[in-house]
Amino acid sequence: MAFIAHDFSDEHLYDAESLRGVYVRETFTFEVGWKKTITGWMNLRLIGSSDEKVINMSPQCFFDLIPEAGDDAVSGVVYMSASRVEELGFLVAREDVIA
């Protein structure tokens, strides 16, 4: 039997039928932490991952990717889909399709 993700918050009321055929990993968001370096570039890390990979981004690329980050902010956390996290270069485990 496939694993079915449930989010019981008021803003995410899911009908089980609407999730059929959706990859389990696409129902989750992943925390990506970022911190500004002394040179002004951004270091991104996948929080909670055993992989210690760090992605270094220029400020222009970073603000194109995460426009909600303030110019004067030095660190933060952004929530991303599995596809977006993989586009950055982080490894996300593969899962089954919700049956």
TIMI-2910 file (N, C-alpha, C, CB; in pm, 1 decimal, decimal comma, always signed):
<rs>
+----------+----------+----------+----------+----------+----------+----------+----------+----------+----------+----------+----------+------+
!      n_x !      n_y !      n_z !     ca_x !     ca_y !     ca_z !      c_x !      c_y !      c_z !     cb_x !     cb_y !     cb_z ! resn !
+----------+----------+----------+----------+----------+----------+----------+----------+----------+----------+----------+----------+------+
!    +83,8 !   -117,6 !     +0,0 !     +0,0 !     +0,0 !     +0,0 !    +88,4 !   +124,1 !     +0,0 !    -95,4 !     -0,3 !   +121,2 !  Met !
!    +52,6 !   +221,9 !    -78,8 !   +131,4 !   +344,0 !    -90,7 !   +112,4 !   +432,7 !    +31,7 !    +93,3 !   +420,3 !   -217,8 !  Ala !
!   +213,2 !   +510,2 !    +62,4 !   +208,9 !   +605,5 !   +171,9 !   +126,9 !   +726,1 !   +127,7 !   +352,4 !   +647,8 !   +215,5 !  Phe !
!    +34,0 !   +770,1 !   +210,1 !    -49,2 !   +886,0 !   +178,1 !    -18,5 !   +996,2 !   +278,4 !   -201,3 !   +849,3 !   +179,8 !  Ile !
!    +17,9 !  +1112,4 !   +227,9 !    +50,6 !  +1226,1 !   +314,2 !    -76,3 !  +1300,1 !   +352,0 !   +150,0 !  +1321,7 !   +244,5 !  Ala !
!    -86,4 !  +1339,2 !   +477,6 !   -201,3 !  +1415,5 !   +524,6 !   -153,5 !  +1543,1 !   +590,9 !   -287,0 !  +1332,3 !   +622,1 !  His !
!   -214,7 !  +1652,7 !   +557,3 !   -189,4 !  +1781,0 !   +620,8 !   -322,7 !  +1824,9 !   +679,5 !   -130,7 !  +1888,2 !   +518,9 !  Asp !
!   -332,0 !  +1829,5 !   +811,9 !   -458,7 !  +1855,7 !   +877,3 !   -481,5 !  +2003,4 !   +908,5 !   -466,9 !  +1776,3 !  +1003,1 !  Phe !
!   -396,9 !  +2090,3 !   +856,7 !   -418,1 !  +2232,4 !   +881,0 !   -540,6 !  +2280,9 !   +804,3 !   -293,6 !  +2313,7 !   +840,8 !  Ser !
!   -599,5 !  +2388,8 !   +851,8 !   -721,4 !  +2441,5 !   +789,8 !   -700,9 !  +2485,3 !   +646,0 !   -773,3 !  +2557,4 !   +869,7 !  Asp !
!   -581,9 !  +2533,0 !   +614,6 !   -558,6 !  +2583,9 !   +479,2 !   -529,6 !  +2473,9 !   +377,6 !   -444,1 !  +2681,3 !   +480,9 !  Glu !
!   -509,4 !  +2352,2 !   +422,0 !   -480,0 !  +2241,4 !   +331,5 !   -577,4 !  +2126,1 !   +354,4 !   -335,0 !  +2193,4 !   +350,4 !  His !
!   -700,4 !  +2144,0 !   +318,4 !   -798,6 !  +2037,2 !   +332,6 !   -800,4 !  +1957,5 !   +203,0 !   -940,6 !  +2093,8 !   +366,3 !  Leu !
!   -743,4 !  +1837,0 !   +207,5 !   -730,6 !  +1754,7 !    +88,5 !   -835,9 !  +1645,6 !    +86,0 !   -592,0 !  +1693,8 !    +80,9 !  Tyr !
!   -885,2 !  +1620,7 !    -27,9 !   -973,6 !  +1509,5 !    -54,6 !   -883,6 !  +1396,0 !   -103,7 !  -1086,8 !  +1547,0 !   -160,0 !  Asp !
!   -896,4 !  +1277,2 !    -48,1 !   -809,8 !  +1165,0 !    -85,4 !   -814,7 !  +1137,5 !   -235,0 !   -849,9 !  +1039,6 !     -8,8 !  Ala !
!   -929,1 !  +1156,3 !   -297,6 !   -940,3 !  +1132,1 !   -441,6 !   -856,1 !  +1230,7 !   -522,3 !  -1086,3 !  +1141,0 !   -485,1 !  Glu !
!   -842,2 !  +1353,5 !   -474,1 !   -765,7 !  +1453,6 !   -548,9 !   -616,6 !  +1425,5 !   -547,1 !   -791,6 !  +1591,6 !   -493,0 !  Ser !
!   -569,5 !  +1340,0 !   -455,1 !   -426,9 !  +1309,2 !   -446,7 !   -386,8 !  +1185,6 !   -526,4 !   -388,1 !  +1290,2 !   -303,2 !  Leu !
!   -480,4 !  +1113,3 !   -579,8 !   -445,2 !   +991,6 !   -652,6 !   -358,9 !  +1023,7 !   -772,8 !   -570,7 !   +917,2 !   -696,8 !  Arg !
!   -250,0 !   +948,2 !   -788,9 !   -158,4 !   +967,5 !   -900,6 !    -54,2 !  +1075,4 !   -878,3 !   -235,5 !   +999,9 !  -1021,9 !  Gly !
!    -49,4 !  +1132,3 !   -756,5 !    +48,6 !  +1235,8 !   -724,5 !   +167,7 !  +1170,2 !   -655,2 !    -14,1 !  +1347,3 !   -634,5 !  Val !
!   +289,3 !  +1211,5 !   -693,7 !   +407,3 !  +1160,0 !   -626,1 !   +408,0 !  +1209,5 !   -481,7 !   +536,9 !  +1203,1 !   -700,0 !  Tyr !
!   +436,8 !  +1120,1 !   -388,6 !   +437,4 !  +1153,9 !   -247,2 !   +533,3 !  +1269,2 !   -221,8 !   +476,0 !  +1031,8 !   -162,2 !  Val !
!   +649,1 !  +1267,6 !   -284,7 !   +749,3 !  +1371,1 !   -259,5 !   +703,1 !  +1509,6 !   -303,4 !   +878,0 !  +1336,0 !   -330,1 !  Arg !
!   +607,0 !  +1516,6 !   -395,0 !   +555,7 !  +1645,6 !   -440,4 !   +451,5 !  +1703,7 !   -345,3 !   +496,0 !  +1631,5 !   -578,5 !  Glu !
!   +406,1 !  +1624,6 !   -247,5 !   +310,1 !  +1675,7 !   -150,2 !   +380,0 !  +1742,8 !    -32,4 !   +220,7 !  +1563,0 !   -100,3 !  Thr !
!   +511,6 !  +1727,8 !    -22,7 !   +588,6 !  +1785,4 !    +86,6 !   +664,2 !  +1908,8 !    +40,8 !   +685,5 !  +1682,6 !   +143,4 !  Phe !
!   +695,0 !  +1995,1 !   +135,4 !   +786,9 !  +2104,6 !   +108,5 !   +914,1 !  +2077,1 !   +188,6 !   +723,5 !  +2244,7 !   +145,8 !  Thr !
!  +1023,4 !  +2124,9 !   +137,6 !  +1153,1 !  +2103,4 !   +200,6 !  +1208,8 !  +2237,8 !   +245,8 !  +1251,7 !  +2032,1 !   +103,4 !  Phe !
!  +1270,3 !  +2237,2 !   +363,3 !  +1329,2 !  +2359,1 !   +418,1 !  +1469,5 !  +2377,4 !   +362,5 !  +1332,0 !  +2354,6 !   +572,7 !  Glu !
!  +1492,5 !  +2491,7 !   +302,5 !  +1625,2 !  +2526,9 !   +253,3 !  +1668,0 !  +2651,7 !   +329,9 !  +1626,1 !  +2551,0 !    +96,3 !  Val !
!  +1775,8 !  +2636,6 !   +406,3 !  +1828,1 !  +2749,9 !   +481,8 !  +1928,7 !  +2826,0 !   +398,2 !  +1892,2 !  +2703,2 !   +613,2 !  Gly !
!  +1931,9 !  +2956,5 !   +414,3 !  +2028,6 !  +3037,5 !   +341,5 !  +2093,0 !  +3138,2 !   +435,3 !  +1961,6 !  +3109,1 !   +223,0 !  Trp !
!  +2216,8 !  +3173,1 !   +402,2 !  +2292,2 !  +3269,0 !   +481,8 !  +2381,5 !  +3349,6 !   +389,3 !  +2376,0 !  +3197,7 !   +591,5 !  Lys !
!  +2383,0 !  +3480,0 !   +409,9 !  +2466,6 !  +3568,9 !   +328,9 !  +2611,5 !  +3559,3 !   +377,3 !  +2415,0 !  +3716,6 !   +336,5 !  Lys !
!  +2704,1 !  +3546,7 !   +283,8 !  +2846,1 !  +3541,9 !   +319,1 !  +2901,4 !  +3684,0 !   +328,8 !  +2926,3 !  +3459,0 !   +214,7 !  Thr !
!  +3024,5 !  +3696,5 !   +374,7 !  +3084,6 !  +3830,0 !   +386,8 !  +3109,5 !  +3893,4 !   +250,0 !  +3216,0 !  +3822,0 !   +464,8 !  Ile !
!  +3111,7 !  +3812,8 !   +144,5 !  +3129,5 !  +3866,7 !     +9,5 !  +2996,4 !  +3905,7 !    -54,9 !  +3201,2 !  +3764,7 !    -78,3 !  Thr !
!  +2883,7 !  +3877,5 !    +14,4 !  +2751,9 !  +3913,2 !    -37,6 !  +2681,9 !  +3800,6 !   -111,9 !  +2764,4 !  +4030,4 !   -128,0 !  Gly !
!  +2749,5 !  +3689,6 !   -134,7 !  +2686,8 !  +3574,9 !   -199,8 !  +2606,3 !  +3497,9 !    -96,5 !  +2793,1 !  +3483,0 !   -267,0 !  Trp !
!  +2521,7 !  +3405,0 !   -142,5 !  +2435,0 !  +3329,1 !    -53,6 !  +2475,0 !  +3181,7 !    -51,5 !  +2288,7 !  +3343,8 !    -96,4 !  Met !
!  +2483,2 !  +3123,6 !    +67,9 !  +2504,1 !  +2980,2 !    +84,6 !  +2370,2 !  +2916,8 !   +118,0 !  +2610,1 !  +2950,2 !   +195,7 !  Asn !
!  +2332,1 !  +2813,0 !    +42,3 !  +2206,2 !  +2742,6 !    +65,5 !  +2235,5 !  +2600,8 !   +111,8 !  +2118,7 !  +2741,3 !    -62,5 !  Leu !
!  +2159,4 !  +2553,5 !   +210,9 !  +2172,3 !  +2417,0 !   +263,5 !  +2033,2 !  +2357,4 !   +278,5 !  +2248,6 !  +2415,4 !   +400,5 !  Arg !
!  +2021,2 !  +2228,1 !   +248,5 !  +1896,5 !  +2156,3 !   +269,9 !  +1892,3 !  +2115,2 !   +416,4 !  +1884,1 !  +2031,7 !   +174,8 !  Leu !
!  +1800,1 !  +2172,0 !   +492,4 !  +1792,6 !  +2148,8 !   +636,9 !  +1743,8 !  +2006,7 !   +664,3 !  +1698,8 !  +2252,3 !   +704,7 !  Ile !
!  +1808,9 !  +1940,1 !   +757,3 !  +1769,5 !  +1805,9 !   +797,9 !  +1821,9 !  +1696,8 !   +706,7 !  +1621,7 !  +1797,2 !   +804,2 !  Gly !
!  +1905,2 !  +1731,1 !   +613,6 !  +1959,2 !  +1632,3 !   +520,2 !  +2092,4 !  +1579,4 !   +572,6 !  +1976,9 !  +1693,8 !   +378,8 !  Ser !
!  +2119,4 !  +1452,9 !   +547,5 !  +2248,6 !  +1396,2 !   +585,9 !  +2357,0 !  +1443,5 !   +490,2 !  +2242,3 !  +1242,1 !   +588,1 !  Ser !
!  +2316,4 !  +1491,8 !   +373,3 !  +2409,5 !  +1546,3 !   +276,4 !  +2450,7 !  +1686,0 !   +321,7 !  +2346,9 !  +1549,5 !   +134,2 !  Asp !
!  +2578,3 !  +1711,0 !   +336,1 !  +2627,9 !  +1840,4 !   +382,3 !  +2657,4 !  +1935,2 !   +266,2 !  +2753,2 !  +1821,1 !   +466,0 !  Glu !
!  +2588,4 !  +1915,9 !   +154,3 !  +2611,7 !  +1996,3 !    +35,4 !  +2572,4 !  +2141,8 !    +59,2 !  +2534,2 !  +1939,4 !    -83,3 !  Lys !
!  +2654,4 !  +2233,6 !    +10,2 !  +2628,1 !  +2376,6 !    +19,2 !  +2628,6 !  +2432,1 !   -122,7 !  +2734,2 !  +2449,6 !   +110,0 !  Val !
!  +2524,3 !  +2504,7 !   -157,5 !  +2514,0 !  +2568,6 !   -287,8 !  +2544,3 !  +2716,9 !   -268,0 !  +2371,9 !  +2546,6 !   -352,3 !  Ile !
!  +2637,8 !  +2771,0 !   -344,0 !  +2675,0 !  +2910,8 !   -335,8 !  +2614,1 !  +2983,5 !   -454,9 !  +2829,7 !  +2928,0 !   -332,1 !  Asn !
!  +2533,3 !  +3086,5 !   -430,1 !  +2464,8 !  +3160,0 !   -536,8 !  +2499,8 !  +3308,2 !   -533,2 !  +2313,3 !  +3142,0 !   -525,2 !  Met !
!  +2503,5 !  +3366,2 !   -651,6 !  +2522,7 !  +3510,9 !   -660,1 !  +2395,7 !  +3579,3 !   -610,6 !  +2557,2 !  +3555,5 !   -806,3 !  Ser !
!  +2405,9 !  +3702,7 !   -563,2 !  +2286,2 !  +3774,0 !   -516,0 !  +2179,0 !  +3786,2 !   -623,7 !  +2324,3 !  +3912,5 !   -467,0 !  Pro !
!  +2219,0 !  +3808,3 !   -749,2 !  +2121,2 !  +3822,9 !   -856,3 !  +2041,0 !  +3694,3 !   -875,5 !  +2190,9 !  +3861,7 !   -986,9 !  Gln !
!  +2109,2 !  +3580,8 !   -881,9 !  +2040,2 !  +3451,3 !   -898,1 !  +1953,3 !  +3421,2 !   -777,0 !  +2142,0 !  +3337,2 !   -919,3 !  Cys !
!  +2004,4 !  +3452,1 !   -657,8 !  +1930,9 !  +3423,7 !   -535,7 !  +1799,9 !  +3501,9 !   -530,7 !  +2016,4 !  +3456,5 !   -413,8 !  Phe !
!  +1804,1 !  +3630,6 !   -560,0 !  +1682,2 !  +3711,7 !   -552,2 !  +1586,4 !  +3682,5 !   -667,3 !  +1717,8 !  +3859,5 !   -551,6 !  Phe !
!  +1636,7 !  +3629,8 !   -779,3 !  +1546,9 !  +3581,4 !   -884,9 !  +1473,4 !  +3456,5 !   -838,5 !  +1625,5 !  +3551,9 !  -1014,5 !  Asp !
!  +1543,8 !  +3369,4 !   -763,5 !  +1486,0 !  +3245,1 !   -713,4 !  +1393,2 !  +3270,0 !   -594,9 !  +1596,4 !  +3148,3 !   -673,4 !  Leu !
!  +1434,0 !  +3358,9 !   -505,5 !  +1359,3 !  +3384,7 !   -382,5 !  +1333,7 !  +3535,2 !   -371,1 !  +1437,0 !  +3331,4 !   -257,1 !  Ile !
!  +1236,4 !  +3587,6 !   -444,6 !  +1212,6 !  +3731,6 !   -443,9 !  +1160,1 !  +3785,6 !   -310,8 !  +1116,1 !  +3766,0 !   -552,1 !  Pro !
!  +1102,8 !  +3698,9 !   -226,8 !  +1048,3 !  +3745,3 !    -99,4 !  +1155,2 !  +3774,4 !     +4,8 !   +953,0 !  +3643,4 !    -45,3 !  Glu !
!  +1280,0 !  +3735,4 !    -21,2 !  +1389,4 !  +3763,3 !    +72,2 !  +1424,2 !  +3912,0 !    +64,3 !  +1515,0 !  +3674,9 !    +40,4 !  Ala !
!  +1439,4 !  +3973,2 !   +179,5 !  +1472,5 !  +4115,7 !   +184,4 !  +1618,4 !  +4140,5 !   +148,9 !  +1442,6 !  +4172,2 !   +322,7 !  Gly !
!  +1645,4 !  +4255,4 !    +90,3 !  +1782,7 !  +4290,0 !    +51,4 !  +1877,2 !  +4298,8 !   +170,2 !  +1783,7 !  +4421,6 !    -22,9 !  Asp !
!  +1825,8 !  +4339,9 !   +285,5 !  +1910,9 !  +4356,4 !   +402,7 !  +1914,3 !  +4232,8 !   +493,8 !  +1864,2 !  +4475,6 !   +481,6 !  Asp !
!  +1840,8 !  +4128,7 !   +460,3 !  +1839,5 !  +4006,2 !   +541,4 !  +1972,2 !  +3931,5 !   +527,1 !  +1721,5 !  +3914,5 !   +500,1 !  Ala !
!  +2016,9 !  +3867,8 !   +634,4 !  +2143,8 !  +3795,5 !   +630,4 !  +2125,8 !  +3644,0 !   +636,0 !  +2231,5 !  +3840,1 !   +744,7 !  Val !
!  +2007,6 !  +3597,8 !   +678,4 !  +1982,5 !  +3453,4 !   +680,7 !  +1832,6 !  +3429,1 !   +683,5 !  +2051,2 !  +3386,1 !   +803,0 !  Ser !
!  +1794,5 !  +3305,9 !   +653,7 !  +1653,1 !  +3272,0 !   +656,3 !  +1628,6 !  +3130,1 !   +610,3 !  +1574,8 !  +3367,9 !   +570,6 !  Gly !
!  +1502,1 !  +3095,6 !   +604,5 !  +1458,8 !  +2963,2 !   +559,6 !  +1348,3 !  +2982,7 !   +457,6 !  +1410,3 !  +2874,3 !   +679,3 !  Val !
!  +1354,6 !  +2907,6 !   +349,7 !  +1250,9 !  +2912,0 !   +248,3 !  +1202,3 !  +2769,1 !   +227,3 !  +1303,1 !  +2975,7 !   +114,5 !  Val !
!  +1074,1 !  +2752,7 !   +200,1 !  +1015,0 !  +2621,1 !   +178,8 !   +996,4 !  +2600,0 !    +29,5 !   +879,8 !  +2606,9 !   +254,4 !  Tyr !
!  +1048,4 !  +2487,4 !    -22,0 !  +1045,3 !  +2459,8 !   -165,4 !   +993,4 !  +2320,2 !   -192,9 !  +1184,0 !  +2476,8 !   -226,2 !  Met !
!   +939,6 !  +2302,4 !   -313,1 !   +894,5 !  +2170,2 !   -356,4 !  +1015,9 !  +2082,2 !   -386,4 !   +802,3 !  +2181,1 !   -481,5 !  Ser !
!   +993,1 !  +1953,0 !   -396,1 !  +1100,8 !  +1859,1 !   -426,0 !  +1164,9 !  +1890,9 !   -560,5 !  +1048,2 !  +1715,4 !   -425,3 !  Ala !
!  +1085,7 !  +1927,1 !   -659,0 !  +1139,3 !  +1958,7 !   -791,3 !  +1233,0 !  +2078,7 !   -785,6 !  +1025,6 !  +1985,7 !   -889,8 !  Ser !
!  +1192,7 !  +2181,9 !   -714,2 !  +1275,5 !  +2302,2 !   -703,7 !  +1405,2 !  +2272,0 !   -629,1 !  +1198,2 !  +2415,0 !   -632,4 !  Arg !
!  +1396,2 !  +2190,3 !   -522,4 !  +1514,7 !  +2153,0 !   -445,4 !  +1612,2 !  +2075,1 !   -533,3 !  +1475,2 !  +2069,4 !   -321,6 !  Val !
!  +1561,1 !  +1985,4 !   -617,0 !  +1647,9 !  +1909,7 !   -707,5 !  +1708,5 !  +1999,0 !   -815,1 !  +1569,9 !  +1796,0 !   -772,7 !  Glu !
!  +1634,5 !  +2099,6 !   -860,3 !  +1688,8 !  +2194,4 !   -958,5 !  +1810,5 !  +2267,2 !   -902,7 !  +1581,5 !  +2296,2 !  -1000,2 !  Glu !
!  +1809,5 !  +2292,2 !   -773,4 !  +1923,2 !  +2358,1 !   -710,1 !  +2044,3 !  +2266,5 !   -700,7 !  +1884,9 !  +2406,7 !   -572,0 !  Leu !
!  +2022,7 !  +2134,7 !   -705,4 !  +2133,9 !  +2040,6 !   -697,9 !  +2133,9 !  +1952,4 !   -575,3 !  +2260,5 !  +2114,2 !   -702,7 !  Gly !
!  +2031,5 !  +1965,2 !   -491,1 !  +2022,9 !  +1879,4 !   -371,7 !  +1957,2 !  +1747,0 !   -411,2 !  +1941,6 !  +1949,9 !   -256,4 !  Phe !
!  +1987,2 !  +1641,2 !   -336,4 !  +1930,6 !  +1509,1 !   -362,7 !  +1810,2 !  +1487,1 !   -273,3 !  +2035,8 !  +1398,1 !   -340,6 !  Leu !
!  +1697,0 !  +1449,8 !   -336,8 !  +1574,1 !  +1418,2 !   -264,6 !  +1539,1 !  +1274,8 !   -298,5 !  +1456,7 !  +1516,8 !   -301,5 !  Val !
!  +1504,0 !  +1195,4 !   -197,4 !  +1471,9 !  +1053,9 !   -218,9 !  +1350,4 !  +1037,8 !   -307,2 !  +1448,6 !   +983,5 !    -86,2 !  Ala !
!  +1350,1 !   +934,4 !   -386,6 !  +1236,7 !   +902,5 !   -472,1 !  +1132,4 !   +825,4 !   -391,6 !  +1282,0 !   +820,8 !   -595,6 !  Arg !
!  +1005,6 !   +845,0 !   -424,3 !   +896,5 !   +778,3 !   -353,5 !   +797,1 !   +719,8 !   -452,4 !   +825,7 !   +876,1 !   -258,4 !  Glu !
!   +701,7 !   +645,4 !   -399,0 !   +596,9 !   +584,8 !   -479,9 !   +490,4 !   +686,4 !   -516,6 !   +534,1 !   +467,7 !   -406,4 !  Asp !
!   +406,5 !   +647,9 !   -610,5 !   +291,2 !   +728,7 !   -649,5 !   +175,8 !   +692,3 !   -558,4 !   +253,5 !   +706,9 !   -799,8 !  Val !
!    +96,8 !   +792,7 !   -517,8 !    -21,3 !   +765,0 !   -435,3 !   -121,0 !   +690,9 !   -520,9 !    -84,0 !   +896,1 !   -377,1 !  Ile !
!   -160,4 !   +572,8 !   -475,8 !   -249,5 !   +486,2 !   -554,4 !   -394,1 !   +517,7 !   -530,0 !   -224,0 !   +340,9 !   -522,9 !  Ala !
+----------+----------+----------+----------+----------+----------+----------+----------+----------+----------+----------+----------+------+
</rs>
